[in-house]
Amino acid sequence: MKTILGCIADDFTGATDLAGLLARSGVRVNLRIGIPNGPPTDGAAFEVIALKSRTAPVADAVAQARAALKWLQAAGARRFFWKYCSTFDSTAIGNIGPVAEALMADLNTHQTIYCPAFPENGRAIFMGNLFVGETPLAESPMKDHPLTPMRDSNLMRLLAPQVTRPVGLANRLTVAKGADALRAKLAELAAQGVAHVVVDAVANDDLYTIAAACRDMPLMTGGSAVAMPLPALYVADGTLAADAPRATAPQLAPQTILLSGSCSAMTRAQVAAYPGPKHGLDPLELAKNGPKTALDWLATQDLTTAPLIYATAEPDAVRAAQSVLGTAKAGEIVEHALSTLATAARDMGARRFVVAGGETSGAVTQALGVDRLTIGAEIAPGVPWCFATSAGHTIAITLKSGNFGAESFFADALKALGQ
């Protein structure tokens, strides 16, 4: 099937977030883990490529995105979406802006938009400032993120050092006037040489206005929610057939493993609220002894009770481990342990995997040898169940961004899949 929209995401949970919202349309969505090795032979109307590039060196992130773009073009896509986190997770030098500029150059387009708003999950942009609920980004728990601490709420100030061309704003007053007014504003800014336009959005209706105004841009960028209206727009204008093939969910054994590496405030609450068996990981112990203690604990568990293994910890504990091991090394040790535990659980019979945290999701899916996911039903906004193959077994897996879901998320996930 010819691909209508080609999407590139900077981490694995973000990719499933985007794929899940696109799949609300009922159309089949393919989620590729990494850039496929060969040419496209089994494409879907919506193709999403998940990269592990959010905190990679800028040159590596740009190279990966360009390679993904080339594959998506070969699949037939002519419109593209660059997806990053709804909290604009990035450093002072990237990778959101540099990747966007590289994709713009390859597509020979001179303007794109930035809209990480996700109102269903409490992410709103007003006058260029990003809010988490009613709290400015820089005052939210994201200020303590271990890899991308967000210390400014203004998206123009965050973006400007990452790009080489001017940054501007289409504010909520313009968006409220409708798609024609927004298109006119974008044209006005383009005439002034503004290449990078932050667009305000505080409610779902704003997202529909933005998508309608920008749907024909060669490149849109943002969080997943601004892409959500695109399938209906494509069906309405005949670009996409309304009878495109749907995904079907497989039947699976009940054995389940829950794995959490995220240290976000919400994931900490979710781990605390989970009523099932659970075992915590200590990065300092892992550095000395590896995951043997956790593997021994796992071997004693009945996987039908869905045990949880977590490295989720309070910010002070995270900083303490990082001060001894180094930030990168501490993360690598935890990722290695959780990916080792994932494969051990699979070999014990686990066929359902719940994974919390972007870096953890990348490590686990790669360890399981997953290279493509089919998107199923959502557990929470932006968090779908997905289906894949690992070592010849059909599995279900959900990859949760740290701050997504309710406190009852782990129990909600099991319920959504019928356990």
PyMOL commands that set and color helices and strands:
alter all, ss='L'
color gray80, all
select helices_A, chain A and resi 12-23+58-74+96-107+119-121+137-139+141-144+155-162+172-175+179-191+204-214+224-227+230-236+265-273+283-289+292-299+303-305+315-325+327-347+358-367+409-416
alter helices_A, ss='H'
color red, helices_A
select strands_A, chain A and resi 5-9+29-33+46-50+79-83+112-115+123-126+129-132+135-136+167-170+196-199+219-222+256-260+278-280+308-310+352-356+372-380+383-390+393-400
alter strands_A, ss='S'
color yellow, strands_A
deselect
rebuild
show_as cartoon
